[in-house]
Amino acid sequence: MGSNNSELADAQWRKSSYSSDQGGECVEIAALPTTIAVRDSKNPHGPAIRFNPAAFSDFVRTV
């Protein structure tokens, strides 16, 4: 699990274009070698959800 945490800490995170500086429900994503990670931008050291690319596409389409 340590390498997973390191991979997330070193990731290039991007905030959703729907997020604003007004607070609220903001998410960030990071493209990793084999997965896409999603986290709450207000809690960058908290948990992240990981999706394989196909599941991430389904997630985005559904949300």
Backbone bond lengths (Angstrom), bond angles and torsions (degrees), N, CA, C in turn:
res aa  C-N    CA-C-N  psi(-1)  N-CA   C-N-CA  omega(-1)  CA-C   N-CA-C  phi
1 M - - - 1.444 - - 1.515 111.12 -
2 G 1.323 119.72 -26.20 1.455 122.87 179.17 1.511 112.57 -58.58
3 S 1.346 118.14 -42.03 1.457 120.16 179.78 1.518 110.87 -66.23
4 N 1.329 117.96 -33.35 1.458 121.02 176.60 1.520 110.55 -63.83
5 N 1.341 116.91 -44.43 1.459 120.24 178.88 1.513 110.59 -64.20
6 S 1.322 117.85 -40.45 1.458 121.91 178.45 1.520 110.36 -64.31
7 E 1.317 116.31 -42.24 1.465 120.83 179.22 1.530 110.69 -60.95
8 L 1.321 116.98 -41.10 1.466 120.86 178.72 1.525 111.45 -69.51
9 A 1.333 117.10 -39.07 1.465 120.62 -179.65 1.524 111.05 -65.43
10 D 1.331 117.29 -33.66 1.464 121.67 -178.62 1.531 113.15 -89.35
11 A 1.316 117.56 -2.71 1.469 121.73 -175.24 1.527 111.65 -68.96
12 Q 1.322 114.77 153.79 1.466 122.27 173.26 1.533 107.31 -90.69
13 W 1.325 116.82 101.55 1.454 121.94 -176.82 1.529 110.05 -88.04
14 R 1.343 116.35 140.90 1.463 122.62 176.95 1.522 108.70 -125.23
15 K 1.325 116.25 132.51 1.461 120.86 178.84 1.527 109.39 -80.24
16 S 1.308 116.23 143.69 1.451 122.15 177.92 1.528 110.43 -57.49
17 S 1.322 116.80 142.12 1.467 120.83 177.78 1.524 111.16 -66.99
18 Y 1.329 117.53 -16.35 1.462 121.51 177.50 1.525 111.89 -86.72
19 S 1.319 117.60 -7.81 1.459 121.70 179.13 1.520 109.43 -81.56
20 S 1.306 115.58 152.46 1.467 119.87 178.20 1.520 109.22 -131.45
21 D 1.309 116.40 176.81 1.461 121.04 177.57 1.528 111.44 -85.93
22 Q 1.316 117.95 8.46 1.456 122.77 -177.03 1.526 112.45 -89.18
23 G 1.322 117.50 5.88 1.462 119.93 -176.83 1.511 109.77 86.53
24 G 1.295 117.06 -153.66 1.458 120.24 178.45 1.514 112.19 86.02
25 E 1.310 115.62 -151.06 1.457 122.20 -173.80 1.523 110.47 -94.27
26 C 1.307 117.17 94.41 1.464 122.72 -178.62 1.516 110.04 -115.57
27 V 1.320 116.12 140.06 1.454 120.73 176.93 1.517 109.77 -126.30
28 E 1.325 114.58 156.46 1.456 122.33 174.23 1.517 107.73 -126.88
29 I 1.330 115.98 150.62 1.460 120.35 176.58 1.525 109.47 -126.39
30 A 1.317 115.33 154.99 1.461 122.35 175.00 1.520 108.44 -139.62
31 A 1.321 115.67 128.86 1.468 120.56 175.77 1.519 107.81 -87.10
32 L 1.317 115.90 116.27 1.460 123.01 178.86 1.529 108.01 -103.64
33 P 1.315 118.63 172.43 1.467 119.79 -176.14 1.530 115.33 -53.77
34 T 1.331 117.70 -38.96 1.474 118.72 -177.29 1.517 113.58 -125.82
35 T 1.325 118.29 -4.47 1.466 121.54 -177.76 1.520 110.46 -140.93
36 I 1.331 114.67 167.67 1.460 123.38 171.25 1.525 105.72 -112.87
37 A 1.326 117.09 127.13 1.462 121.58 179.69 1.524 109.44 -103.43
38 V 1.325 116.16 143.26 1.461 123.12 179.12 1.524 107.67 -128.94
39 R 1.347 116.54 134.00 1.463 120.12 178.84 1.525 110.12 -142.45
40 D 1.316 114.97 164.01 1.464 123.20 174.82 1.518 107.71 -77.06
41 S 1.328 117.93 121.80 1.465 120.38 -176.40 1.522 112.79 -66.26
42 K 1.323 117.56 -21.53 1.463 120.85 178.22 1.523 112.19 -80.41
43 N 1.333 116.55 -11.39 1.460 121.66 -178.42 1.534 109.24 -133.80
44 P 1.347 117.54 65.62 1.462 119.84 -173.19 1.523 114.70 -64.52
45 H 1.313 118.80 -18.55 1.462 120.85 178.42 1.524 111.95 -98.21
46 G 1.326 116.15 2.54 1.459 121.10 178.94 1.523 110.98 -83.75
47 P 1.303 116.67 -167.22 1.471 120.55 -176.45 1.524 112.24 -70.31
48 A 1.310 115.02 157.23 1.465 122.67 174.49 1.520 107.88 -128.90
49 I 1.302 115.41 145.37 1.465 121.78 175.75 1.516 106.77 -95.76
50 R 1.338 116.60 136.64 1.465 120.69 178.30 1.525 110.17 -113.82
51 F 1.318 114.61 138.64 1.462 122.33 178.46 1.519 109.08 -126.45
52 N 1.337 117.15 146.37 1.459 117.62 166.85 1.534 105.72 -74.68
53 P 1.332 119.14 161.24 1.471 120.27 -174.09 1.531 114.72 -54.60
54 A 1.322 118.47 -40.51 1.470 120.86 179.92 1.528 110.93 -66.23
55 A 1.323 116.82 -42.97 1.470 120.45 179.13 1.521 110.75 -66.52
56 F 1.335 117.68 -35.84 1.465 120.19 177.56 1.527 110.30 -64.34
57 S 1.314 117.35 -42.30 1.468 120.49 176.44 1.525 111.10 -58.83
58 D 1.334 116.62 -44.20 1.465 120.66 176.55 1.523 111.23 -61.97
59 F 1.328 117.27 -42.53 1.453 122.91 179.01 1.533 111.03 -59.02
60 V 1.326 116.20 -48.70 1.473 121.19 -179.12 1.525 110.50 -63.87
61 R 1.312 116.68 -43.37 1.453 120.40 179.00 1.532 111.39 -61.48
62 T 1.311 116.58 -38.06 1.465 121.54 -177.72 1.522 111.84 -74.87
63 V 1.326 116.63 -40.61 1.454 120.98 -177.99 1.508 109.08 -75.70
